[in-house]
Amino acid sequence: LTAQNYKARCFSLQSELDTSEAVQKDFVQLSQSLQIQLEKIRQSEQEVRWQWEDDVENCSGCGTSVVKMKPRPRCLHCCKIFCTSCVQHTVPSGPTRRPANVCQVCHTLLNRQVN
């Protein structure tokens, strides 16, 4: 291989490393966020999970305003109110395995319990 080829290969490997590090950083941030949210769910085991629509103005996931949404979308597992985007995940529910909308944290939790 020539010096030019080595430089090109080195540049390519550096680019792959940078991409890999960025993906790893994103994964760590997502994992930490999910752990925090899961811990909040576990801590709320002694509380009523249902959120009254009049008490909630912002999505429990991303913070987007849900004031104008009627009815306000909610996760059918943790019963918190979310925007439509944050409850787009589904899990099979009940004897007919009907799809139920859930938030990302509950989707992760329920899928882990199934596997």
N, CA, C and O atoms as a GROMACS GRO file, in nm:
protein
  460
    1LEU      N    1   0.083  -0.119   0.000
    1LEU     CA    2   0.000   0.000   0.000
    1LEU      C    3   0.087   0.125   0.000
    1LEU      O    4   0.196   0.128   0.057
    2THR      N    5   0.038   0.225  -0.064
    2THR     CA    6   0.111   0.351  -0.072
    2THR      C    7   0.074   0.439   0.047
    2THR      O    8  -0.020   0.412   0.121
    3ALA      N    9   0.152   0.546   0.062
    3ALA     CA   10   0.125   0.641   0.169
    3ALA      C   11  -0.014   0.701   0.152
    3ALA      O   12  -0.084   0.726   0.250
    4GLN      N   13  -0.053   0.725   0.028
    4GLN     CA   14  -0.186   0.781  -0.001
    4GLN      C   15  -0.295   0.685   0.048
    4GLN      O   16  -0.394   0.728   0.108
    5ASN      N   17  -0.276   0.556   0.023
    5ASN     CA   18  -0.374   0.456   0.067
    5ASN      C   19  -0.381   0.449   0.220
    5ASN      O   20  -0.489   0.436   0.277
    6TYR      N   21  -0.264   0.458   0.284
    6TYR     CA   22  -0.262   0.456   0.430
    6TYR      C   23  -0.335   0.578   0.487
    6TYR      O   24  -0.409   0.566   0.585
    7LYS      N   25  -0.314   0.693   0.426
    7LYS     CA   26  -0.383   0.815   0.472
    7LYS      C   27  -0.534   0.800   0.456
    7LYS      O   28  -0.610   0.835   0.546
    8ALA      N   29  -0.576   0.749   0.342
    8ALA     CA   30  -0.719   0.731   0.316
    8ALA      C   31  -0.778   0.631   0.416
    8ALA      O   32  -0.887   0.653   0.470
    9ARG      N   33  -0.706   0.523   0.440
    9ARG     CA   34  -0.753   0.421   0.534
    9ARG      C   35  -0.758   0.477   0.676
    9ARG      O   36  -0.852   0.450   0.751
   10CYS      N   37  -0.658   0.555   0.712
   10CYS     CA   38  -0.653   0.618   0.844
   10CYS      C   39  -0.771   0.714   0.861
   10CYS      O   40  -0.836   0.716   0.966
   11PHE      N   41  -0.798   0.794   0.759
   11PHE     CA   42  -0.910   0.888   0.762
   11PHE      C   43  -1.042   0.812   0.776
   11PHE      O   44  -1.129   0.852   0.854
   12SER      N   45  -1.056   0.704   0.702
   12SER     CA   46  -1.177   0.623   0.707
   12SER      C   47  -1.197   0.562   0.846
   12SER      O   48  -1.308   0.564   0.900
   13LEU      N   49  -1.091   0.509   0.903
   13LEU     CA   50  -1.100   0.450   1.036
   13LEU      C   51  -1.131   0.555   1.142
   13LEU      O   52  -1.208   0.529   1.235
   14GLN      N   53  -1.071   0.674   1.129
   14GLN     CA   54  -1.099   0.782   1.224
   14GLN      C   55  -1.245   0.824   1.216
   14GLN      O   56  -1.309   0.848   1.318
   15SER      N   57  -1.297   0.832   1.094
   15SER     CA   58  -1.437   0.867   1.074
   15SER      C   59  -1.529   0.763   1.138
   15SER      O   60  -1.628   0.798   1.203
   16GLU      N   61  -1.497   0.635   1.119
   16GLU     CA   62  -1.576   0.527   1.179
   16GLU      C   63  -1.570   0.533   1.332
   16GLU      O   64  -1.670   0.511   1.400
   17LEU      N   65  -1.452   0.564   1.385
   17LEU     CA   66  -1.435   0.576   1.530
   17LEU      C   67  -1.519   0.691   1.584
   17LEU      O   68  -1.587   0.676   1.685
   18ASP      N   69  -1.514   0.806   1.516
   18ASP     CA   70  -1.593   0.922   1.559
   18ASP      C   71  -1.742   0.889   1.560
   18ASP      O   72  -1.814   0.924   1.654
   19THR      N   73  -1.789   0.823   1.455
   19THR     CA   74  -1.930   0.785   1.447
   19THR      C   75  -1.965   0.688   1.559
   19THR      O   76  -2.069   0.702   1.623
   20SER      N   77  -1.879   0.591   1.582
   20SER     CA   78  -1.902   0.492   1.687
   20SER      C   79  -1.908   0.559   1.825
   20SER      O   80  -1.993   0.524   1.907
   21GLU      N   81  -1.819   0.654   1.850
   21GLU     CA   82  -1.818   0.724   1.978
   21GLU      C   83  -1.945   0.807   1.995
   21GLU      O   84  -2.000   0.813   2.105
   22ALA      N   85  -1.992   0.870   1.888
   22ALA     CA   86  -2.115   0.950   1.895
   22ALA      C   87  -2.235   0.861   1.924
   22ALA      O   88  -2.321   0.896   2.005
   23VAL      N   89  -2.241   0.747   1.858
   23VAL     CA   90  -2.352   0.652   1.881
   23VAL      C   91  -2.348   0.601   2.025
   23VAL      O   92  -2.451   0.591   2.090
   24GLN      N   93  -2.228   0.570   2.073
   24GLN     CA   94  -2.214   0.521   2.210
   24GLN      C   95  -2.259   0.628   2.310
   24GLN      O   96  -2.326   0.597   2.408
   25LYS      N   97  -2.222   0.753   2.285
   25LYS     CA   98  -2.261   0.862   2.374
   25LYS      C   99  -2.413   0.877   2.376
   25LYS      O  100  -2.472   0.893   2.482
   26ASP      N  101  -2.476   0.872   2.258
   26ASP     CA  102  -2.622   0.880   2.250
   26ASP      C  103  -2.688   0.764   2.324
   26ASP      O  104  -2.787   0.783   2.394
   27PHE      N  105  -2.632   0.645   2.309
   27PHE     CA  106  -2.686   0.528   2.375
   27PHE      C  107  -2.677   0.542   2.527
   27PHE      O  108  -2.772   0.509   2.598
   28VAL      N  109  -2.565   0.591   2.577
   28VAL     CA  110  -2.548   0.609   2.721
   28VAL      C  111  -2.649   0.711   2.774
   28VAL      O  112  -2.709   0.689   2.879
   29GLN      N  113  -2.668   0.821   2.701
   29GLN     CA  114  -2.764   0.922   2.744
   29GLN      C  115  -2.905   0.866   2.746
   29GLN      O  116  -2.980   0.890   2.841
   30LEU      N  117  -2.943   0.791   2.643
   30LEU     CA  118  -3.075   0.731   2.638
   30LEU      C  119  -3.092   0.630   2.751
   30LEU      O  120  -3.196   0.626   2.816
   31SER      N  121  -2.991   0.550   2.774
   31SER     CA  122  -2.996   0.450   2.880
   31SER      C  123  -3.014   0.516   3.016
   31SER      O  124  -3.093   0.470   3.098
   32GLN      N  125  -2.940   0.623   3.041
   32GLN     CA  126  -2.952   0.694   3.168
   32GLN      C  127  -3.091   0.754   3.183
   32GLN      O  128  -3.150   0.749   3.291
   33SER      N  129  -3.143   0.811   3.076
   33SER     CA  130  -3.277   0.870   3.079
   33SER      C  131  -3.382   0.763   3.109
   33SER      O  132  -3.472   0.785   3.190
   34LEU      N  133  -3.370   0.649   3.044
   34LEU     CA  134  -3.465   0.540   3.068
   34LEU      C  135  -3.455   0.488   3.211
   34LEU      O  136  -3.557   0.456   3.273
   35GLN      N  137  -3.334   0.481   3.265
   35GLN     CA  138  -3.316   0.435   3.402
   35GLN      C  139  -3.382   0.531   3.500
   35GLN      O  140  -3.446   0.489   3.597
   36ILE      N  141  -3.367   0.660   3.476
   36ILE     CA  142  -3.428   0.761   3.563
   36ILE      C  143  -3.579   0.751   3.557
   36ILE      O  144  -3.646   0.753   3.661
   37GLN      N  145  -3.634   0.740   3.436
   37GLN     CA  146  -3.779   0.730   3.421
   37GLN      C  147  -3.832   0.601   3.483
   37GLN      O  148  -3.938   0.601   3.545
   38LEU      N  149  -3.760   0.492   3.466
   38LEU     CA  150  -3.801   0.364   3.524
   38LEU      C  151  -3.800   0.372   3.677
   38LEU      O  152  -3.889   0.318   3.742
   39GLU      N  153  -3.701   0.438   3.733
   39GLU     CA  154  -3.695   0.454   3.878
   39GLU      C  155  -3.813   0.537   3.927
   39GLU      O  156  -3.868   0.508   4.034
   40LYS      N  157  -3.852   0.638   3.852
   40LYS     CA  158  -3.970   0.717   3.890
   40LYS      C  159  -4.095   0.631   3.890
   40LYS      O  160  -4.180   0.644   3.978
   41ILE      N  161  -4.107   0.542   3.791
   41ILE     CA  162  -4.222   0.452   3.787
   41ILE      C  163  -4.220   0.359   3.907
   41ILE      O  164  -4.324   0.338   3.971
   42ARG      N  165  -4.104   0.305   3.940
   42ARG     CA  166  -4.094   0.214   4.055
   42ARG      C  167  -4.127   0.286   4.185
   42ARG      O  168  -4.192   0.229   4.273
   43GLN      N  169  -4.083   0.411   4.198
   43GLN     CA  170  -4.111   0.488   4.319
   43GLN      C  171  -4.260   0.520   4.331
   43GLN      O  172  -4.310   0.540   4.442
   44SER      N  173  -4.329   0.526   4.219
   44SER     CA  174  -4.471   0.562   4.222
   44SER      C  175  -4.561   0.440   4.240
   44SER      O  176  -4.683   0.451   4.225
   45GLU      N  177  -4.504   0.325   4.274
   45GLU     CA  178  -4.583   0.203   4.294
   45GLU      C  179  -4.687   0.222   4.404
   45GLU      O  180  -4.790   0.155   4.404
   46GLN      N  181  -4.660   0.310   4.498
   46GLN     CA  182  -4.751   0.331   4.611
   46GLN      C  183  -4.851   0.443   4.584
   46GLN      O  184  -4.932   0.476   4.670
   47GLU      N  185  -4.846   0.502   4.464
   47GLU     CA  186  -4.934   0.614   4.431
   47GLU      C  187  -5.034   0.572   4.324
   47GLU      O  188  -5.013   0.475   4.251
   48VAL      N  189  -5.142   0.646   4.316
   48VAL     CA  190  -5.235   0.628   4.205
   48VAL      C  191  -5.165   0.679   4.081
   48VAL      O  192  -5.115   0.792   4.080
   49ARG      N  193  -5.160   0.599   3.978
   49ARG     CA  194  -5.087   0.637   3.856
   49ARG      C  195  -5.167   0.730   3.766
   49ARG      O  196  -5.108   0.807   3.689
   50TRP      N  197  -5.297   0.723   3.773
   50TRP     CA  198  -5.383   0.800   3.683
   50TRP      C  199  -5.358   0.948   3.697
   50TRP      O  200  -5.350   1.001   3.808
   51GLN      N  201  -5.344   1.017   3.584
   51GLN     CA  202  -5.332   1.162   3.583
   51GLN      C  203  -5.462   1.220   3.528
   51GLN      O  204  -5.508   1.180   3.422
   52TRP      N  205  -5.520   1.313   3.601
   52TRP     CA  206  -5.641   1.379   3.554
   52TRP      C  207  -5.603   1.477   3.444
   52TRP      O  208  -5.505   1.550   3.457
   53GLU      N  209  -5.681   1.479   3.336
   53GLU     CA  210  -5.650   1.565   3.222
   53GLU      C  211  -5.635   1.711   3.262
   53GLU      O  212  -5.547   1.781   3.212
   54ASP      N  213  -5.722   1.758   3.353
   54ASP     CA  214  -5.718   1.899   3.393
   54ASP      C  215  -5.592   1.934   3.472
   54ASP      O  216  -5.556   2.052   3.484
   55ASP      N  217  -5.524   1.833   3.526
   55ASP     CA  218  -5.403   1.858   3.606
   55ASP      C  219  -5.276   1.860   3.523
   55ASP      O  220  -5.170   1.899   3.573
   56VAL      N  221  -5.284   1.820   3.397
   56VAL     CA  222  -5.164   1.804   3.314
   56VAL      C  223  -5.169   1.898   3.194
   56VAL      O  224  -5.264   1.895   3.116
   57GLU      N  225  -5.066   1.981   3.181
   57GLU     CA  226  -5.059   2.074   3.068
   57GLU      C  227  -4.953   2.033   2.967
   57GLU      O  228  -4.960   2.073   2.851
   58ASN      N  229  -4.854   1.955   3.010
   58ASN     CA  230  -4.743   1.919   2.923
   58ASN      C  231  -4.723   1.768   2.919
   58ASN      O  232  -4.752   1.696   3.015
   59CYS      N  233  -4.672   1.722   2.805
   59CYS     CA  234  -4.641   1.580   2.785
   59CYS      C  235  -4.542   1.533   2.891
   59CYS      O  236  -4.444   1.601   2.920
   60SER      N  237  -4.569   1.417   2.948
   60SER     CA  238  -4.480   1.360   3.050
   60SER      C  239  -4.347   1.315   2.992
   60SER      O  240  -4.251   1.291   3.066
   61GLY      N  241  -4.340   1.302   2.859
   61GLY     CA  242  -4.217   1.258   2.794
   61GLY      C  243  -4.130   1.372   2.746
   61GLY      O  244  -4.016   1.386   2.789
   62CYS      N  245  -4.185   1.455   2.657
   62CYS     CA  246  -4.103   1.558   2.593
   62CYS      C  247  -4.134   1.700   2.639
   62CYS      O  248  -4.061   1.793   2.606
   63GLY      N  249  -4.241   1.718   2.715
   63GLY     CA  250  -4.275   1.850   2.766
   63GLY      C  251  -4.359   1.935   2.674
   63GLY      O  252  -4.392   2.049   2.709
   64THR      N  253  -4.397   1.883   2.558
   64THR     CA  254  -4.481   1.957   2.463
   64THR      C  255  -4.617   1.984   2.526
   64THR      O  256  -4.669   1.901   2.602
   65SER      N  257  -4.675   2.098   2.497
   65SER     CA  258  -4.807   2.131   2.549
   65SER      C  259  -4.912   2.034   2.496
   65SER      O  260  -4.916   2.003   2.376
   66VAL      N  261  -4.997   1.986   2.586
   66VAL     CA  262  -5.108   1.897   2.547
   66VAL      C  263  -5.242   1.959   2.582
   66VAL      O  264  -5.345   1.891   2.583
   67VAL      N  265  -5.241   2.090   2.613
   67VAL     CA  266  -5.361   2.160   2.658
   67VAL      C  267  -5.475   2.149   2.556
   67VAL      O  268  -5.590   2.132   2.595
   68LYS      N  269  -5.444   2.160   2.427
   68LYS     CA  270  -5.548   2.161   2.324
   68LYS      C  271  -5.591   2.022   2.280
   68LYS      O  272  -5.684   2.008   2.201
   69MET      N  273  -5.525   1.918   2.330
   69MET     CA  274  -5.558   1.781   2.290
   69MET      C  275  -5.673   1.728   2.375
   69MET      O  276  -5.664   1.726   2.498
   70LYS      N  277  -5.780   1.686   2.311
   70LYS     CA  278  -5.894   1.627   2.380
   70LYS      C  279  -5.938   1.504   2.305
   70LYS      O  280  -5.966   1.516   2.185
   71PRO      N  281  -5.946   1.390   2.363
   71PRO     CA  282  -5.887   1.359   2.494
   71PRO      C  283  -5.736   1.356   2.483
   71PRO      O  284  -5.680   1.337   2.376
   72ARG      N  285  -5.673   1.374   2.595
   72ARG     CA  286  -5.526   1.374   2.596
   72ARG      C  287  -5.476   1.230   2.590
   72ARG      O  288  -5.522   1.144   2.666
   73PRO      N  289  -5.381   1.205   2.500
   73PRO     CA  290  -5.328   1.068   2.489
   73PRO      C  291  -5.257   1.026   2.617
   73PRO      O  292  -5.192   1.108   2.683
   74ARG      N  293  -5.270   0.900   2.650
   74ARG     CA  294  -5.201   0.852   2.770
   74ARG      C  295  -5.144   0.713   2.747
   74ARG      O  296  -5.190   0.638   2.661
   75CYS      N  297  -5.044   0.681   2.825
   75CYS     CA  298  -4.986   0.548   2.824
   75CYS      C  299  -5.082   0.456   2.900
   75CYS      O  300  -5.122   0.486   3.012
   76LEU      N  301  -5.117   0.346   2.838
   76LEU     CA  302  -5.213   0.256   2.901
   76LEU      C  303  -5.149   0.165   3.007
   76LEU      O  304  -5.217   0.082   3.067
   77HIS      N  305  -5.019   0.181   3.029
   77HIS     CA  306  -4.954   0.105   3.136
   77HIS      C  307  -4.931   0.193   3.259
   77HIS      O  308  -4.975   0.158   3.369
   78CYS      N  309  -4.862   0.306   3.243
   78CYS     CA  310  -4.834   0.392   3.359
   78CYS      C  311  -4.942   0.497   3.380
   78CYS      O  312  -4.944   0.564   3.484
   79CYS      N  313  -5.032   0.513   3.284
   79CYS     CA  314  -5.148   0.605   3.291
   79CYS      C  315  -5.111   0.752   3.287
   79CYS      O  316  -5.196   0.837   3.314
   80LYS      N  317  -4.987   0.785   3.255
   80LYS     CA  318  -4.948   0.925   3.244
   80LYS      C  319  -4.990   0.980   3.109
   80LYS      O  320  -5.005   0.905   3.012
   81ILE      N  321  -5.009   1.111   3.104
   81ILE     CA  322  -5.050   1.178   2.982
   81ILE      C  323  -4.927   1.219   2.902
   81ILE      O  324  -4.831   1.272   2.956
   82PHE      N  325  -4.933   1.192   2.771
   82PHE     CA  326  -4.824   1.222   2.679
   82PHE      C  327  -4.880   1.288   2.554
   82PHE      O  328  -5.002   1.293   2.536
   83CYS      N  329  -4.792   1.340   2.469
   83CYS     CA  330  -4.834   1.384   2.336
   83CYS      C  331  -4.845   1.259   2.248
   83CYS      O  332  -4.800   1.151   2.287
   84THR      N  333  -4.905   1.274   2.132
   84THR     CA  334  -4.926   1.160   2.043
   84THR      C  335  -4.794   1.092   2.005
   84THR      O  336  -4.788   0.970   1.997
   85SER      N  337  -4.690   1.172   1.983
   85SER     CA  338  -4.560   1.115   1.942
   85SER      C  339  -4.499   1.027   2.050
   85SER      O  340  -4.432   0.928   2.020
   86CYS      N  341  -4.522   1.062   2.176
   86CYS     CA  342  -4.458   0.989   2.286
   86CYS      C  343  -4.533   0.862   2.328
   86CYS      O  344  -4.483   0.787   2.411
   87VAL      N  345  -4.652   0.838   2.272
   87VAL     CA  346  -4.723   0.712   2.300
   87VAL      C  347  -4.750   0.637   2.171
   87VAL      O  348  -4.857   0.578   2.153
   88GLN      N  349  -4.653   0.640   2.081
   88GLN     CA  350  -4.670   0.571   1.953
   88GLN      C  351  -4.628   0.425   1.959
   88GLN      O  352  -4.653   0.350   1.865
   89HIS      N  353  -4.565   0.383   2.067
   89HIS     CA  354  -4.527   0.242   2.082
   89HIS      C  355  -4.650   0.161   2.122
   89HIS      O  356  -4.740   0.213   2.188
   90THR      N  357  -4.654   0.034   2.082
   90THR     CA  358  -4.765  -0.052   2.122
   90THR      C  359  -4.712  -0.184   2.176
   90THR      O  360  -4.604  -0.230   2.140
   91VAL      N  361  -4.792  -0.242   2.265
   91VAL     CA  362  -4.766  -0.376   2.316
   91VAL      C  363  -4.898  -0.453   2.310
   91VAL      O  364  -5.004  -0.394   2.323
   92PRO      N  365  -4.892  -0.584   2.290
   92PRO     CA  366  -5.015  -0.663   2.288
   92PRO      C  367  -5.074  -0.671   2.428
   92PRO      O  368  -5.002  -0.687   2.526
   93SER      N  369  -5.208  -0.659   2.437
   93SER     CA  370  -5.272  -0.655   2.568
   93SER      C  371  -5.401  -0.737   2.569
   93SER      O  372  -5.474  -0.743   2.470
   94GLY      N  373  -5.426  -0.798   2.681
   94GLY     CA  374  -5.552  -0.870   2.700
   94GLY      C  375  -5.557  -1.003   2.628
   94GLY      O  376  -5.462  -1.043   2.560
   95PRO      N  377  -5.670  -1.072   2.643
   95PRO     CA  378  -5.683  -1.206   2.584
   95PRO      C  379  -5.679  -1.206   2.432
   95PRO      O  380  -5.640  -1.305   2.371
   96THR      N  381  -5.719  -1.095   2.370
   96THR     CA  382  -5.716  -1.089   2.224
   96THR      C  383  -5.586  -1.029   2.171
   96THR      O  384  -5.569  -1.013   2.050
   97ARG      N  385  -5.494  -0.996   2.264
   97ARG     CA  386  -5.362  -0.940   2.226
   97ARG      C  387  -5.377  -0.813   2.143
   97ARG      O  388  -5.300  -0.787   2.051
   98ARG      N  389  -5.478  -0.734   2.178
   98ARG     CA  390  -5.504  -0.607   2.110
   98ARG      C  391  -5.389  -0.510   2.138
   98ARG      O  392  -5.340  -0.504   2.250
   99PRO      N  393  -5.345  -0.431   2.036
   99PRO     CA  394  -5.235  -0.337   2.059
   99PRO      C  395  -5.278  -0.223   2.153
   99PRO      O  396  -5.382  -0.162   2.134
  100ALA      N  397  -5.195  -0.198   2.252
  100ALA     CA  398  -5.220  -0.090   2.348
  100ALA      C  399  -5.107   0.012   2.337
  100ALA      O  400  -4.990  -0.025   2.336
  101ASN      N  401  -5.143   0.139   2.328
  101ASN     CA  402  -5.043   0.246   2.319
  101ASN      C  403  -4.975   0.266   2.454
  101ASN      O  404  -5.040   0.276   2.558
  102VAL      N  405  -4.842   0.271   2.449
  102VAL     CA  406  -4.763   0.291   2.570
  102VAL      C  407  -4.648   0.387   2.542
  102VAL      O  408  -4.609   0.407   2.427
  103CYS      N  409  -4.593   0.445   2.648
  103CYS     CA  410  -4.478   0.535   2.635
  103CYS      C  411  -4.352   0.451   2.612
  103CYS      O  412  -4.354   0.328   2.622
  104GLN      N  413  -4.243   0.518   2.581
  104GLN     CA  414  -4.117   0.449   2.551
  104GLN      C  415  -4.066   0.368   2.670
  104GLN      O  416  -4.021   0.255   2.654
  105VAL      N  417  -4.072   0.426   2.790
  105VAL     CA  418  -4.023   0.356   2.908
  105VAL      C  419  -4.103   0.229   2.934
  105VAL      O  420  -4.046   0.123   2.958
  106CYS      N  421  -4.236   0.240   2.929
  106CYS     CA  422  -4.320   0.122   2.953
  106CYS      C  423  -4.303   0.019   2.842
  106CYS      O  424  -4.306  -0.102   2.867
  107HIS      N  425  -4.283   0.066   2.719
  107HIS     CA  426  -4.259  -0.026   2.607
  107HIS      C  427  -4.132  -0.107   2.634
  107HIS      O  428  -4.130  -0.229   2.616
  108THR      N  429  -4.027  -0.039   2.676
  108THR     CA  430  -3.900  -0.107   2.707
  108THR      C  431  -3.919  -0.204   2.824
  108THR      O  432  -3.873  -0.318   2.818
  109LEU      N  433  -3.987  -0.160   2.927
  109LEU     CA  434  -4.010  -0.243   3.045
  109LEU      C  435  -4.094  -0.366   3.010
  109LEU      O  436  -4.059  -0.477   3.050
  110LEU      N  437  -4.203  -0.347   2.938
  110LEU     CA  438  -4.292  -0.458   2.905
  110LEU      C  439  -4.228  -0.556   2.808
  110LEU      O  440  -4.249  -0.677   2.819
  111ASN      N  441  -4.150  -0.507   2.714
  111ASN     CA  442  -4.082  -0.596   2.620
  111ASN      C  443  -3.974  -0.678   2.690
  111ASN      O  444  -3.949  -0.792   2.654
  112ARG      N  445  -3.910  -0.618   2.790
  112ARG     CA  446  -3.807  -0.690   2.864
  112ARG      C  447  -3.870  -0.802   2.947
  112ARG      O  448  -3.810  -0.909   2.961
  113GLN      N  449  -3.990  -0.778   3.000
  113GLN     CA  450  -4.059  -0.880   3.080
  113GLN      C  451  -4.105  -0.995   2.993
  113GLN      O  452  -4.110  -1.110   3.039
  114VAL      N  453  -4.139  -0.968   2.867
  114VAL     CA  454  -4.186  -1.071   2.775
  114VAL      C  455  -4.072  -1.161   2.733
  114VAL      O  456  -4.089  -1.283   2.724
  115ASN      N  457  -3.954  -1.102   2.707
  115ASN     CA  458  -3.838  -1.180   2.657
  115ASN      C  459  -3.772  -1.260   2.764
  115ASN      O  460  -3.674  -1.330   2.736
   0.00000   0.00000   0.00000
